[in-house]
Amino acid sequence: MMTNLSIKKKLLIYNIIIQTIILLLFSFSLYKTLESSSKDKLEATLKVIVLDIVDDIVEHKDKLTKRVFNEEKEYKFKPLYIRLLKIEDNYKIINSTTFPNDIKENIKDLKSISKNSIVFRYQKNYIISKINIYINNKSYVLEVATNFDAISSTLDNILYILFFIVPIILIISIIAGYFLILKSFAPVEKMLNNLKNINASDLSKRLEAKNMNDEIDLLANEINNLLKRLEISFEKTSQFSSDASHELKTPLTIIRGEIEIALRKDRSIKEYKNSFENCLDEILVIQQTIDDLLFLAKEEYEVLENTKEEIYLDEVTNEAYKEMLSFSKLKQIKLLCEIDEPIQIKGHHKLLKIAIKNIIKNAITFSYKNENVYIKNYSDDKYYIISIEDKGIGISKDDQKKIFEKFFRTDKSRNKESGGTGLGMSIVEKIVKIHKGKIELESQENKGTKVFFKFKK
């Protein structure tokens, strides 16, 4: 029934229902409490009157029929009905004031009253107090009665007051609850309006947080964090598309040109083979570029796959060194590895080895023939360090500032033999950051380059 209603309307309806139930329960409890306390007070008064009359009867027991019951005037309590009954096989009225005819008695009830004990009976609109006394070994019952007119009048007045006040209180509470709901939901509505202005084309906007540390602020902060993650994801997707289209355009153009040239006329098997080889080289470049771009587009948690483990830097470095030996021999470069001590950190063995191999490959590629490349593991006061040093062409100061940018290649490395896509250093930087480390570079043109991986102890 209420599934299509807004939360504000639901809360308002719940508020009305709860307030109504509470006020009705309060009114009922108040009425019953007043009724009970009034009856208790009335019984206490009747008990005092009964005991006073009994004392007087016992004192003047020889004048039972002549006694005048004037307690109504004495106690200023109206109406008051008094009578004295003699109990035998049946009851007999010995003395009485004007007693209501609609108060009925039966002999069994009268005989059941214990000696000198006061009991109270309720009939219609009357309350009757009774006591059994013995005079001259004969049983008598004194009855003192009154009606509920005074109590009924008071309770009726209470009912009228409640019927008048309860709706007013209910209306006030509903209005107050409505304004409270409006005020409570005002920040949420403002947040919704702000969210409507945020779309995929502009994710830079953020929700306003008032630093109150309440639930609304917590929600705003979480939404802002979500928007930030979405913005980063959109930027990465957009950057990936832009980078891919930029970098794939050249090899695809080359492949197309090779195919078009090959199809213009019949050619020899050697010429076709050369065309295929050129196309294959460009396809390999495309594949490597796509793999590298996909790696850079991934989030840190996706890269690590929540599988951080204890790894030894000396083992990783040694494996990278051994796997690059054949490449160094091909390039006529000598690799020298020096490991001072076993160093353990939390990370990803395979990824870190990729980063080290990338730097070693660059060192080998851009070194002069018959030179040495030095690989070292050591530590200082703050860091565990891996250093890779070459005696090659070096990097200019201007290029050093851009070396970690995607697709950046120095003028000296823009050739087919380098085999690079311009993404290697970006990948290395990302892997090191994933391991909470930093990468530093020292280089001089025509003298060589030194790269440091630094991981906090």
QUIUR-V523893 format. One record per residue. N is the residue number from 1. RES is the residue in one letter. NEAR is the number of other C-alpha atoms within 8 Angstrom. Layout:
# QUIUR-V523893
n={N & N}
res={RES & RES}
near={NEAR & NEAR}
This chain:
# QUIUR-V523893
n={1 & 2 & 3 & 4 & 5 & 6 & 7 & 8 & 9 & 10 & 11 & 12 & 13 & 14 & 15 & 16 & 17 & 18 & 19 & 20 & 21 & 22 & 23 & 24 & 25 & 26 & 27 & 28 & 29 & 30 & 31 & 32 & 33 & 34 & 35 & 36 & 37 & 38 & 39 & 40 & 41 & 42 & 43 & 44 & 45 & 46 & 47 & 48 & 49 & 50 & 51 & 52 & 53 & 54 & 55 & 56 & 57 & 58 & 59 & 60 & 61 & 62 & 63 & 64 & 65 & 66 & 67 & 68 & 69 & 70 & 71 & 72 & 73 & 74 & 75 & 76 & 77 & 78 & 79 & 80 & 81 & 82 & 83 & 84 & 85 & 86 & 87 & 88 & 89 & 90 & 91 & 92 & 93 & 94 & 95 & 96 & 97 & 98 & 99 & 100 & 101 & 102 & 103 & 104 & 105 & 106 & 107 & 108 & 109 & 110 & 111 & 112 & 113 & 114 & 115 & 116 & 117 & 118 & 119 & 120 & 121 & 122 & 123 & 124 & 125 & 126 & 127 & 128 & 129 & 130 & 131 & 132 & 133 & 134 & 135 & 136 & 137 & 138 & 139 & 140 & 141 & 142 & 143 & 144 & 145 & 146 & 147 & 148 & 149 & 150 & 151 & 152 & 153 & 154 & 155 & 156 & 157 & 158 & 159 & 160 & 161 & 162 & 163 & 164 & 165 & 166 & 167 & 168 & 169 & 170 & 171 & 172 & 173 & 174 & 175 & 176 & 177 & 178 & 179 & 180 & 181 & 182 & 183 & 184 & 185 & 186 & 187 & 188 & 189 & 190 & 191 & 192 & 193 & 194 & 195 & 196 & 197 & 198 & 199 & 200 & 201 & 202 & 203 & 204 & 205 & 206 & 207 & 208 & 209 & 210 & 211 & 212 & 213 & 214 & 215 & 216 & 217 & 218 & 219 & 220 & 221 & 222 & 223 & 224 & 225 & 226 & 227 & 228 & 229 & 230 & 231 & 232 & 233 & 234 & 235 & 236 & 237 & 238 & 239 & 240 & 241 & 242 & 243 & 244 & 245 & 246 & 247 & 248 & 249 & 250 & 251 & 252 & 253 & 254 & 255 & 256 & 257 & 258 & 259 & 260 & 261 & 262 & 263 & 264 & 265 & 266 & 267 & 268 & 269 & 270 & 271 & 272 & 273 & 274 & 275 & 276 & 277 & 278 & 279 & 280 & 281 & 282 & 283 & 284 & 285 & 286 & 287 & 288 & 289 & 290 & 291 & 292 & 293 & 294 & 295 & 296 & 297 & 298 & 299 & 300 & 301 & 302 & 303 & 304 & 305 & 306 & 307 & 308 & 309 & 310 & 311 & 312 & 313 & 314 & 315 & 316 & 317 & 318 & 319 & 320 & 321 & 322 & 323 & 324 & 325 & 326 & 327 & 328 & 329 & 330 & 331 & 332 & 333 & 334 & 335 & 336 & 337 & 338 & 339 & 340 & 341 & 342 & 343 & 344 & 345 & 346 & 347 & 348 & 349 & 350 & 351 & 352 & 353 & 354 & 355 & 356 & 357 & 358 & 359 & 360 & 361 & 362 & 363 & 364 & 365 & 366 & 367 & 368 & 369 & 370 & 371 & 372 & 373 & 374 & 375 & 376 & 377 & 378 & 379 & 380 & 381 & 382 & 383 & 384 & 385 & 386 & 387 & 388 & 389 & 390 & 391 & 392 & 393 & 394 & 395 & 396 & 397 & 398 & 399 & 400 & 401 & 402 & 403 & 404 & 405 & 406 & 407 & 408 & 409 & 410 & 411 & 412 & 413 & 414 & 415 & 416 & 417 & 418 & 419 & 420 & 421 & 422 & 423 & 424 & 425 & 426 & 427 & 428 & 429 & 430 & 431 & 432 & 433 & 434 & 435 & 436 & 437 & 438 & 439 & 440 & 441 & 442 & 443 & 444 & 445 & 446 & 447 & 448 & 449 & 450 & 451 & 452 & 453 & 454 & 455 & 456 & 457}
res={M & M & T & N & L & S & I & K & K & K & L & L & I & Y & N & I & I & I & Q & T & I & I & L & L & L & F & S & F & S & L & Y & K & T & L & E & S & S & S & K & D & K & L & E & A & T & L & K & V & I & V & L & D & I & V & D & D & I & V & E & H & K & D & K & L & T & K & R & V & F & N & E & E & K & E & Y & K & F & K & P & L & Y & I & R & L & L & K & I & E & D & N & Y & K & I & I & N & S & T & T & F & P & N & D & I & K & E & N & I & K & D & L & K & S & I & S & K & N & S & I & V & F & R & Y & Q & K & N & Y & I & I & S & K & I & N & I & Y & I & N & N & K & S & Y & V & L & E & V & A & T & N & F & D & A & I & S & S & T & L & D & N & I & L & Y & I & L & F & F & I & V & P & I & I & L & I & I & S & I & I & A & G & Y & F & L & I & L & K & S & F & A & P & V & E & K & M & L & N & N & L & K & N & I & N & A & S & D & L & S & K & R & L & E & A & K & N & M & N & D & E & I & D & L & L & A & N & E & I & N & N & L & L & K & R & L & E & I & S & F & E & K & T & S & Q & F & S & S & D & A & S & H & E & L & K & T & P & L & T & I & I & R & G & E & I & E & I & A & L & R & K & D & R & S & I & K & E & Y & K & N & S & F & E & N & C & L & D & E & I & L & V & I & Q & Q & T & I & D & D & L & L & F & L & A & K & E & E & Y & E & V & L & E & N & T & K & E & E & I & Y & L & D & E & V & T & N & E & A & Y & K & E & M & L & S & F & S & K & L & K & Q & I & K & L & L & C & E & I & D & E & P & I & Q & I & K & G & H & H & K & L & L & K & I & A & I & K & N & I & I & K & N & A & I & T & F & S & Y & K & N & E & N & V & Y & I & K & N & Y & S & D & D & K & Y & Y & I & I & S & I & E & D & K & G & I & G & I & S & K & D & D & Q & K & K & I & F & E & K & F & F & R & T & D & K & S & R & N & K & E & S & G & G & T & G & L & G & M & S & I & V & E & K & I & V & K & I & H & K & G & K & I & E & L & E & S & Q & E & N & K & G & T & K & V & F & F & K & F & K & K}
near={3 & 5 & 4 & 5 & 7 & 6 & 6 & 9 & 8 & 10 & 9 & 12 & 8 & 8 & 10 & 10 & 8 & 8 & 10 & 9 & 8 & 8 & 10 & 8 & 8 & 8 & 9 & 8 & 8 & 8 & 11 & 8 & 8 & 9 & 10 & 8 & 8 & 9 & 9 & 8 & 8 & 8 & 10 & 8 & 8 & 11 & 10 & 8 & 10 & 14 & 8 & 8 & 8 & 10 & 8 & 8 & 10 & 8 & 6 & 8 & 8 & 4 & 8 & 10 & 6 & 6 & 7 & 4 & 8 & 6 & 10 & 11 & 7 & 7 & 6 & 7 & 9 & 6 & 7 & 10 & 13 & 13 & 13 & 12 & 13 & 12 & 14 & 7 & 5 & 6 & 9 & 8 & 9 & 10 & 11 & 11 & 8 & 6 & 8 & 6 & 5 & 4 & 7 & 5 & 6 & 6 & 10 & 6 & 8 & 10 & 8 & 6 & 10 & 7 & 8 & 7 & 8 & 9 & 8 & 9 & 8 & 8 & 8 & 4 & 8 & 11 & 12 & 12 & 15 & 13 & 14 & 14 & 11 & 9 & 9 & 4 & 5 & 8 & 11 & 12 & 13 & 14 & 14 & 14 & 12 & 11 & 9 & 9 & 7 & 7 & 10 & 8 & 8 & 8 & 11 & 8 & 8 & 9 & 9 & 8 & 8 & 9 & 8 & 8 & 8 & 9 & 8 & 8 & 8 & 12 & 8 & 8 & 9 & 11 & 8 & 8 & 10 & 9 & 8 & 8 & 11 & 9 & 8 & 8 & 9 & 8 & 9 & 9 & 8 & 8 & 11 & 8 & 8 & 9 & 8 & 7 & 6 & 9 & 7 & 6 & 4 & 7 & 12 & 7 & 6 & 7 & 11 & 6 & 8 & 5 & 5 & 6 & 7 & 6 & 6 & 9 & 12 & 9 & 8 & 12 & 10 & 8 & 9 & 10 & 8 & 8 & 11 & 10 & 8 & 9 & 10 & 8 & 8 & 9 & 8 & 9 & 9 & 8 & 8 & 11 & 8 & 8 & 9 & 11 & 8 & 8 & 9 & 10 & 8 & 8 & 12 & 9 & 8 & 10 & 11 & 8 & 8 & 11 & 9 & 8 & 8 & 12 & 7 & 6 & 6 & 6 & 7 & 6 & 6 & 6 & 9 & 10 & 8 & 8 & 11 & 8 & 8 & 10 & 11 & 8 & 8 & 12 & 9 & 8 & 11 & 10 & 8 & 9 & 13 & 9 & 8 & 11 & 12 & 9 & 9 & 9 & 9 & 8 & 6 & 7 & 7 & 8 & 8 & 9 & 6 & 6 & 6 & 8 & 7 & 8 & 12 & 10 & 11 & 11 & 9 & 12 & 12 & 9 & 9 & 12 & 13 & 7 & 7 & 11 & 9 & 7 & 8 & 12 & 9 & 7 & 9 & 9 & 15 & 10 & 11 & 8 & 9 & 8 & 9 & 7 & 7 & 9 & 8 & 8 & 8 & 9 & 10 & 12 & 8 & 6 & 8 & 12 & 12 & 10 & 12 & 11 & 11 & 11 & 12 & 12 & 10 & 8 & 14 & 12 & 8 & 10 & 13 & 9 & 7 & 7 & 12 & 10 & 15 & 12 & 13 & 11 & 15 & 10 & 8 & 7 & 4 & 7 & 10 & 13 & 12 & 12 & 12 & 14 & 12 & 14 & 14 & 13 & 12 & 13 & 12 & 9 & 8 & 6 & 9 & 10 & 7 & 8 & 10 & 9 & 9 & 8 & 7 & 10 & 8 & 9 & 5 & 5 & 8 & 8 & 7 & 5 & 4 & 8 & 7 & 6 & 9 & 9 & 14 & 10 & 13 & 11 & 12 & 13 & 11 & 9 & 11 & 14 & 9 & 8 & 10 & 8 & 11 & 10 & 10 & 8 & 9 & 7 & 13 & 11 & 9 & 8 & 10 & 15 & 16 & 11 & 12 & 11 & 12 & 12 & 11 & 8 & 5}
